Amino acid sequence: MMVKDLVFEKEISLLSEDPYGKAFGIKNDFALLFVVNERKNEIWTDGPHHRNVLEFDAIESIDHYSHIILKVRMEGSKDAKTLNVNTAIEIITNIKEGGFFSSAYAEYYMKTAYPAVSSACRKRAHDMQKEIESLFKKELVGIKR
């Protein structure tokens, strides 16, 4: 049984002379606080336009089954001197059901523990949202969502 809940989504534009360096610095800042899994790290320096894409997930475990995942996608353009940052926070609860006992446990977990865990996840996701907004506040150009 898997439950996914998108609780936050925002797109932010930042000014930066070195968008790749800025994106890599942001990823390293998140790596100090969370377990970070890098999904994509690409730089295009040939041709007339220099751009980069950096994607990663910052994961915080609440319990064995529930996790908060901050998904970040950063696209930079050296020519435009901008870094567009897309962030989304998801709460994911995943209990593997293979037989009678595991499905009975999944039902028990969803009825008893999930409401409290979901509330804790939402509170932590709200705190993460505030951290994201304060991290980008100084260099903000525009917020799209």
C-alpha positions in Angstrom: 0.0 0.0 0.0 1.4 3.4 -1.0 0.0 6.8 -0.1 1.4 9.9 -1.8 0.4 13.4 -0.7 1.8 16.5 -2.4 1.8 19.2 0.3 3.9 22.0 -1.3 5.0 23.2 -4.7 6.8 26.3 -5.7 8.8 27.7 -8.6 11.4 30.4 -7.8 13.7 32.4 -10.0 17.1 33.6 -8.7 19.7 35.9 -10.2 23.1 34.4 -10.4 26.4 35.1 -12.2 27.2 31.4 -11.9 24.0 29.4 -12.0 25.7 26.0 -11.8 27.8 27.0 -8.8 24.7 28.3 -7.1 22.7 25.2 -7.8 25.5 23.0 -6.5 25.9 25.1 -3.4 22.1 24.8 -2.7 22.4 21.0 -3.1 25.3 20.9 -0.7 23.3 23.0 1.9 20.5 20.5 1.7 23.0 17.6 2.1 24.0 19.0 5.5 20.4 18.6 6.7 19.0 15.6 4.8 19.9 12.5 3.0 20.3 13.7 -0.6 19.9 11.5 -3.7 21.1 13.2 -6.9 19.0 12.3 -9.9 20.5 14.5 -12.6 23.5 16.7 -13.0 24.1 18.0 -16.5 26.0 21.0 -17.9 25.9 22.2 -21.5 28.8 24.5 -22.3 29.1 24.0 -26.1 27.0 26.1 -28.5 25.8 29.6 -28.0 23.8 28.9 -24.8 25.5 27.7 -21.6 22.9 26.0 -19.3 22.7 23.4 -16.6 20.2 21.1 -14.9 20.6 19.7 -11.4 17.9 17.5 -9.8 17.9 15.9 -6.4 15.7 14.5 -3.7 16.2 15.4 0.0 14.7 12.7 2.2 13.7 12.8 5.8 12.3 9.6 7.4 9.6 9.9 10.0 9.3 6.2 10.7 10.0 3.0 8.9 7.1 3.5 6.5 6.6 7.3 6.1 9.1 9.7 4.5 9.0 13.4 3.5 10.7 13.9 0.2 11.7 17.3 -1.1 12.1 17.2 -4.8 14.3 19.9 -6.3 14.9 20.7 -10.0 17.2 23.6 -10.8 17.7 24.9 -14.3 20.3 27.6 -14.9 21.3 29.8 -17.8 24.7 31.5 -17.8 23.5 33.9 -20.6 20.4 35.0 -18.7 22.2 34.9 -15.3 19.2 33.1 -13.8 18.5 30.0 -11.9 15.0 28.6 -11.9 14.3 26.4 -8.9 11.2 24.1 -8.8 10.5 22.5 -5.4 7.9 20.1 -4.3 7.4 18.3 -1.0 5.7 15.0 -0.9 4.7 12.8 2.0 5.0 9.1 1.0 3.8 6.2 3.1 4.7 2.8 1.7 3.9 -0.6 3.4 4.7 -3.7 1.3 1.9 -6.1 1.4 2.8 -9.7 0.4 0.5 -11.8 2.4 -2.3 -11.9 5.0 -0.2 -10.7 8.0 1.4 -7.8 6.1 -1.9 -6.6 4.7 -3.5 -6.9 8.2 -0.6 -4.9 9.6 -1.0 -2.3 6.8 -4.7 -1.9 7.7 -3.8 -1.6 11.4 -1.1 1.0 10.7 -3.4 3.1 8.5 -6.1 3.1 11.2 -3.9 3.7 14.3 -0.5 5.2 13.5 -1.1 7.0 10.1 -3.2 9.9 11.4 -0.5 10.9 13.9 2.3 10.3 11.5 0.5 12.2 8.7 0.1 15.1 11.1 3.8 15.1 12.1 4.7 14.9 8.4 2.6 17.9 7.5 4.1 19.9 10.4 7.6 19.0 9.3 6.7 19.7 5.6 5.5 23.1 6.7 8.7 23.8 8.5 10.7 22.7 5.5 8.6 25.1 3.4 9.6 28.0 5.6 13.3 26.9 5.4 13.1 26.9 1.6 11.5 30.3 1.5 14.0 31.8 3.9 16.9 30.2 2.0 15.9 31.9 -1.2 14.5 35.1 0.1 17.7 37.2 -0.3 18.2 36.5 -4.0 14.6 36.2 -5.1 13.6 37.5 -8.5 10.1 36.1 -8.7 7.8 33.4 -7.4 5.5 31.7 -9.9 3.4 29.5 -7.7 
